[in-house]
Amino acid sequence: MKRWFTFARPISLRARLTLVYGGLFLIAGMVLLATTYVLFTQQLDRSGPTLVTKGKNTEAGDNPLSQAADNVTAKEAERWMQARQRELDAAATKFFITQGGLALILVGGAAAGFGWLITGRVLTPLHQVTATARRIASAPAADRGLHERIALRGPADEVKELADTFDTMVERLDRSFEGQRRFVANASHELRTPLTLGRALVEVAMHRKTACDDIKQLGEYLLEINSRHERLISGLLLLAGSENELADRAPVDLADIICHVMAQNAMEATEAKITMRVEAMEETPTLGNALLLERLIHNLLENAIRHNISSHGWVEVSSRVKNGEHVEVQVSNSGPELTDYQMPTLFEPFHRANTHLSRASKGAGLGLSIVRSIAHAHEGDVVIAPRQGGGLVATLTMPFHPEELNP
């Protein structure tokens, strides 16, 4: 019984209103029919024929008893009149039940039909609101489609107030996204330009013939700081740009990206004496932006290498298709022991592990934040969990699209 209620198709508002209107009409019709029947029977009782007694002619009209002989007794006349009264009551009851009930059903059905049409017309503005909201929600990117408005015309009733409120909300969201786009564009130029200029000036000063060793050492230190700031700004801009759902997607095999990123991180893993190995590597076709997905895998591997055990740690990568609906990439590593309550904080921007075993000082604390934002932009998700014995297990899940990769 519980499962039936769970999977039963819900009745639409239009159907519910029609049932309510039709039900109320039928109840009112039944009350009216019953009241009419009671009043009719009472009228019959008051205006019925009177009995005929010996020696007196009553107001019986054309009653045959008024013309009967004197040998008709009062009791026989009374029984005849009672039989006629019962026949009249039965005929009236049959008429009201059959003819009146049939008329009530026909008129009730017509009322329900008209109620269905009227309810549909009344709910048309709500359908317009729903259709517009659905088009905005199904736009390929969160900031697209926000230019659309309902612009409902009609009387100033509750439905128009709802539509106007929805338009105001969408307009504010549109302005907010537009401001975010302008900020990202301006920040990309305004923040990177001085860093590029500073790097050029430091390199020029370092490569002068008159530059002493102290200046060269200071230049290397400044270049390292400048490089860290560039990574921080790039991470912030990437995080801001990947918050929205992607508009343009292409077929991508995550297994190819994993192999490419592992080759890129091989030198860092070798320097840290971290062993990288592949547990299982299956084709994992999906749709997305190849550059952003490469950054996602890169951040996962980089995080697994840097948050590890020095000299004898390991990183294990696998990719597979799960249940024929999703592709799954899993990155696990050795490392310090963590608890479940620490997992949500790892996705927070600028969060860094506070442990001497970690070499995460090179990062800006945005790695996992960028990973989660890119995954959400691709309609996917990333889950991290502590591994028994130390380290983490990061699991990336994305939609499975085999027909796109192999048409």
Legacy VTK file of the C-alpha trace (Angstrom):
# vtk DataFile Version 3.0
C-alpha trace
ASCII
DATASET POLYDATA
POINTS 407 float
0.000 0.000 0.000
2.874 2.360 0.827
4.561 1.619 -2.493
1.305 2.335 -4.367
1.074 5.784 -2.820
4.712 6.406 -3.604
4.476 5.673 -7.314
0.861 6.732 -7.956
0.593 9.542 -10.479
-0.484 12.749 -8.729
-3.747 14.364 -9.784
-3.335 17.746 -11.434
-4.686 20.919 -9.859
-7.090 21.326 -12.751
-8.550 17.857 -12.185
-8.827 18.426 -8.423
-10.646 21.720 -8.892
-12.982 20.112 -11.431
-13.754 17.270 -9.012
-14.400 19.755 -6.218
-16.719 21.882 -8.375
-18.540 18.845 -9.751
-18.858 17.261 -6.312
-20.246 20.424 -4.764
-22.731 20.772 -7.627
-23.925 17.174 -7.215
-24.312 17.564 -3.454
-26.268 20.793 -3.908
-28.443 19.112 -6.580
-29.141 16.135 -4.317
-30.147 18.445 -1.459
-32.381 20.417 -3.811
-33.972 17.214 -5.175
-34.615 15.841 -1.682
-36.119 19.140 -0.518
-38.395 19.276 -3.562
-39.547 15.691 -2.918
-40.378 16.439 0.724
-42.319 19.566 -0.170
-44.169 17.696 -2.932
-45.257 14.861 -0.642
-46.388 17.317 1.991
-48.484 19.140 -0.610
-50.043 15.845 -1.673
-50.968 15.040 1.903
-52.646 18.402 2.383
-54.573 18.494 -0.944
-55.518 14.824 -1.258
-59.127 13.628 -1.820
-61.432 13.326 1.209
-63.469 10.360 2.207
-67.127 9.860 1.271
-69.481 9.051 4.118
-73.100 7.973 4.025
-75.552 10.706 3.398
-72.879 13.324 2.606
-71.037 14.123 -0.593
-67.486 15.390 0.093
-65.095 17.426 -1.995
-63.984 14.396 -3.937
-64.601 15.881 -7.345
-64.731 13.224 -9.992
-63.935 10.476 -7.542
-66.044 7.455 -8.494
-66.903 6.958 -4.841
-68.959 10.144 -4.963
-71.219 8.465 -7.486
-71.287 5.055 -5.779
-74.309 3.515 -4.271
-75.184 3.809 -0.612
-73.969 0.284 -0.032
-70.289 1.483 -0.181
-69.092 1.648 3.374
-66.724 4.225 4.815
-64.050 1.631 5.544
-63.999 0.435 1.936
-63.766 3.995 0.743
-60.935 4.659 3.166
-59.007 1.585 2.014
-59.457 2.610 -1.600
-58.252 6.106 -0.867
-55.190 4.775 1.010
-54.339 2.503 -1.932
-54.603 5.421 -4.300
-52.413 7.501 -1.984
-49.749 4.777 -1.899
-49.809 4.492 -5.674
-49.421 8.240 -5.985
-46.539 8.275 -3.484
-44.798 5.413 -5.316
-45.205 7.157 -8.663
-43.851 10.414 -7.241
-40.907 8.632 -5.607
-40.084 6.765 -8.816
-40.279 9.989 -10.793
-37.994 11.899 -8.478
-35.481 9.058 -8.169
-35.295 8.086 -11.826
-36.129 11.187 -13.821
-34.760 13.650 -11.265
-31.625 11.571 -10.649
-30.972 11.203 -14.387
-31.438 14.920 -14.904
-29.110 15.615 -11.961
-26.411 13.339 -13.409
-26.671 14.919 -16.851
-26.579 18.465 -15.500
-23.777 17.502 -13.089
-21.698 16.080 -15.949
-22.280 19.210 -17.982
-21.300 21.319 -14.962
-18.119 19.278 -14.514
-17.272 19.734 -18.191
-17.803 23.457 -18.018
-15.814 23.492 -14.768
-12.939 21.713 -16.542
-12.925 24.301 -19.324
-13.252 27.273 -16.977
-10.576 25.908 -14.628
-8.221 25.404 -17.562
-8.757 28.980 -18.661
-8.226 30.275 -15.132
-5.012 28.231 -14.769
-3.605 29.317 -18.142
-1.536 32.142 -16.573
-0.068 29.651 -14.097
0.883 27.365 -16.992
2.597 30.339 -18.605
4.563 31.001 -15.415
5.531 27.335 -15.171
6.585 27.126 -18.827
8.787 30.214 -18.527
10.398 28.951 -15.311
11.015 25.561 -16.940
12.693 27.157 -19.979
14.948 29.222 -17.736
15.812 26.214 -15.564
16.566 24.008 -18.587
18.851 26.596 -20.210
22.297 25.152 -21.057
23.928 27.542 -18.579
22.632 28.997 -15.344
23.112 32.556 -16.584
21.380 31.953 -19.911
17.676 32.389 -20.372
17.470 34.938 -17.559
16.626 37.626 -20.108
13.217 35.995 -20.641
10.204 37.445 -18.842
6.617 36.308 -18.387
5.127 39.795 -18.912
1.665 38.531 -18.023
-1.209 40.744 -19.127
-4.581 40.762 -17.445
-6.377 41.957 -14.338
-4.345 42.751 -11.245
-5.180 39.545 -9.397
-3.120 37.036 -7.415
-1.806 35.252 -10.518
-0.546 38.484 -12.110
1.078 39.424 -8.809
2.866 36.058 -8.806
4.039 36.538 -12.412
5.287 40.071 -11.715
7.150 38.874 -8.626
8.757 36.101 -10.671
9.826 38.616 -13.335
11.381 40.838 -10.676
13.314 37.908 -9.223
14.618 36.824 -12.635
15.623 40.400 -13.452
17.675 40.639 -10.270
19.331 37.289 -11.012
20.120 38.475 -14.527
21.778 41.614 -13.186
23.717 39.535 -10.668
25.071 37.143 -13.310
25.863 40.026 -15.628
27.835 41.680 -12.847
29.679 38.432 -12.211
30.612 38.127 -15.890
31.917 41.685 -15.956
33.878 41.080 -12.763
35.550 37.956 -14.131
36.452 39.726 -17.365
37.835 42.797 -15.588
39.631 40.787 -12.920
41.272 38.625 -15.578
42.839 41.730 -17.083
43.397 43.934 -14.046
44.929 41.236 -11.835
47.131 39.463 -14.355
48.601 42.561 -15.980
50.541 43.864 -12.928
51.758 40.358 -12.124
53.076 39.929 -15.656
54.724 43.322 -15.511
56.274 42.556 -12.119
57.630 39.237 -13.366
59.220 40.967 -16.367
60.875 43.628 -14.180
62.267 41.028 -11.763
63.644 38.901 -14.592
65.282 41.940 -16.188
66.914 42.879 -12.862
68.132 39.324 -12.294
69.741 39.009 -15.718
71.747 42.202 -15.555
75.465 41.737 -15.690
75.861 43.890 -12.612
73.395 41.815 -10.575
75.020 40.276 -7.528
74.140 36.934 -5.989
71.929 38.542 -3.346
69.854 40.241 -6.032
69.536 36.996 -7.980
68.470 35.142 -4.860
65.976 37.885 -4.023
64.715 37.752 -7.614
64.140 34.010 -7.393
62.230 34.526 -4.153
60.098 37.279 -5.717
59.448 35.142 -8.794
58.252 32.322 -6.551
55.886 34.703 -4.756
54.719 36.108 -8.089
54.125 32.598 -9.426
52.116 31.701 -6.353
49.972 34.823 -6.797
49.418 33.938 -10.448
48.234 30.467 -9.468
45.966 31.974 -6.830
44.400 34.428 -9.287
44.029 31.745 -11.968
42.355 29.481 -9.431
39.960 32.208 -8.319
39.021 33.078 -11.893
38.590 29.420 -12.779
36.454 28.897 -9.673
34.263 31.872 -10.589
33.941 30.767 -14.206
33.147 27.142 -13.423
30.280 27.845 -10.996
27.752 27.886 -13.849
26.516 25.026 -15.965
28.388 24.719 -19.245
26.800 25.780 -22.502
29.184 24.083 -24.956
30.091 20.447 -24.457
31.946 17.874 -26.494
32.505 14.104 -26.239
35.305 13.346 -23.781
36.868 10.123 -22.510
37.973 10.623 -18.921
40.375 7.681 -19.200
42.419 9.560 -21.843
42.494 12.659 -19.644
43.663 10.586 -16.675
46.566 9.120 -18.660
47.556 12.574 -19.906
47.420 14.157 -16.445
49.335 11.275 -14.853
52.139 11.849 -17.349
52.173 15.554 -16.447
52.421 14.815 -12.708
54.937 11.991 -13.032
57.924 14.270 -12.382
56.427 15.769 -9.211
55.526 12.300 -7.942
59.050 11.046 -8.664
60.646 13.978 -6.833
58.400 13.304 -3.837
59.078 9.552 -4.079
55.359 8.873 -4.480
54.310 5.823 -6.479
51.445 6.312 -8.920
49.613 3.225 -10.095
46.472 2.359 -12.033
43.979 -0.052 -10.468
41.591 -0.277 -13.428
41.211 1.865 -16.518
38.031 1.537 -18.580
36.621 3.847 -21.216
34.538 6.461 -19.448
32.787 8.540 -22.127
30.911 11.659 -21.103
30.128 15.175 -22.310
31.959 18.262 -21.129
34.718 20.791 -21.523
38.012 18.952 -21.970
40.138 21.753 -20.485
38.022 22.051 -17.343
37.887 18.280 -16.890
41.657 18.132 -17.293
41.968 20.745 -14.556
39.609 18.677 -12.376
41.663 15.476 -12.741
44.890 17.447 -12.370
43.739 18.950 -9.064
42.685 15.551 -7.738
46.052 13.965 -8.575
48.027 16.984 -7.395
46.111 16.976 -4.120
46.731 13.232 -3.705
50.480 13.672 -4.304
50.979 16.695 -2.069
48.830 15.415 0.816
50.722 12.178 1.194
53.402 10.417 3.176
56.923 11.538 2.351
59.240 9.120 0.548
57.062 6.002 0.545
53.533 7.114 -0.297
51.345 6.007 -3.179
48.477 7.239 -5.366
46.012 4.879 -7.026
43.681 5.837 -9.893
40.790 3.950 -11.492
38.001 4.684 -13.957
34.912 2.628 -14.714
31.305 2.727 -15.927
28.841 2.223 -13.084
25.379 0.704 -13.611
25.360 1.818 -17.249
24.256 5.304 -16.151
27.332 7.044 -14.754
31.088 7.095 -15.201
33.212 6.998 -12.078
36.798 8.102 -11.476
38.372 7.241 -8.147
41.630 8.641 -6.771
42.924 7.248 -3.485
46.186 7.865 -1.690
48.139 7.130 1.435
48.504 9.908 3.936
47.649 11.113 7.404
44.562 9.765 9.103
41.492 11.984 8.847
38.001 11.803 10.336
34.564 12.100 8.779
33.802 15.498 10.298
36.873 16.952 8.534
35.612 16.029 5.057
33.213 18.968 4.444
35.909 21.525 5.337
38.254 20.198 2.656
35.996 21.644 -0.063
36.096 25.130 1.448
38.186 27.710 -0.458
41.653 28.458 0.988
41.506 25.429 3.244
44.822 23.703 3.818
45.654 20.572 5.724
47.395 21.390 8.980
49.879 18.551 9.118
53.637 18.254 8.870
53.295 15.327 6.474
51.623 17.500 3.887
53.524 19.461 1.288
50.512 21.571 0.332
52.249 24.886 0.967
52.743 25.209 -2.793
49.001 25.416 -3.326
46.519 28.177 -2.654
43.872 26.050 -0.954
41.496 26.132 -3.940
42.133 22.702 -5.453
39.121 20.782 -4.157
36.865 23.841 -4.389
37.641 24.041 -8.103
37.118 20.286 -8.434
33.647 20.468 -6.942
32.650 23.527 -8.975
33.738 21.917 -12.264
31.961 18.674 -11.366
28.717 20.488 -10.590
28.994 22.466 -13.818
29.086 19.110 -15.664
26.053 17.756 -13.745
28.378 15.549 -11.728
29.552 15.320 -8.154
32.690 14.656 -6.118
32.701 12.821 -2.797
35.711 12.378 -0.530
35.987 9.946 2.348
38.781 8.978 4.736
40.592 5.764 3.862
41.172 3.163 6.517
44.832 3.352 7.439
45.228 6.987 6.385
44.687 9.075 3.301
41.620 9.884 1.267
39.408 8.349 -1.398
38.000 10.899 -3.862
35.203 9.682 -6.159
34.088 11.650 -9.208
30.719 10.722 -10.753
29.471 12.097 -14.093
26.744 11.183 -16.618
27.489 8.326 -19.027
27.241 9.221 -22.739
28.599 6.343 -24.866
26.687 7.337 -28.005
28.473 10.684 -28.086
31.953 9.179 -28.029
31.191 6.301 -30.418
28.489 7.459 -32.864
LINES 1 408
407 0 1 2 3 4 5 6 7 8 9 10 11 12 13 14 15 16 17 18 19 20 21 22 23 24 25 26 27 28 29 30 31 32 33 34 35 36 37 38 39 40 41 42 43 44 45 46 47 48 49 50 51 52 53 54 55 56 57 58 59 60 61 62 63 64 65 66 67 68 69 70 71 72 73 74 75 76 77 78 79 80 81 82 83 84 85 86 87 88 89 90 91 92 93 94 95 96 97 98 99 100 101 102 103 104 105 106 107 108 109 110 111 112 113 114 115 116 117 118 119 120 121 122 123 124 125 126 127 128 129 130 131 132 133 134 135 136 137 138 139 140 141 142 143 144 145 146 147 148 149 150 151 152 153 154 155 156 157 158 159 160 161 162 163 164 165 166 167 168 169 170 171 172 173 174 175 176 177 178 179 180 181 182 183 184 185 186 187 188 189 190 191 192 193 194 195 196 197 198 199 200 201 202 203 204 205 206 207 208 209 210 211 212 213 214 215 216 217 218 219 220 221 222 223 224 225 226 227 228 229 230 231 232 233 234 235 236 237 238 239 240 241 242 243 244 245 246 247 248 249 250 251 252 253 254 255 256 257 258 259 260 261 262 263 264 265 266 267 268 269 270 271 272 273 274 275 276 277 278 279 280 281 282 283 284 285 286 287 288 289 290 291 292 293 294 295 296 297 298 299 300 301 302 303 304 305 306 307 308 309 310 311 312 313 314 315 316 317 318 319 320 321 322 323 324 325 326 327 328 329 330 331 332 333 334 335 336 337 338 339 340 341 342 343 344 345 346 347 348 349 350 351 352 353 354 355 356 357 358 359 360 361 362 363 364 365 366 367 368 369 370 371 372 373 374 375 376 377 378 379 380 381 382 383 384 385 386 387 388 389 390 391 392 393 394 395 396 397 398 399 400 401 402 403 404 405 406
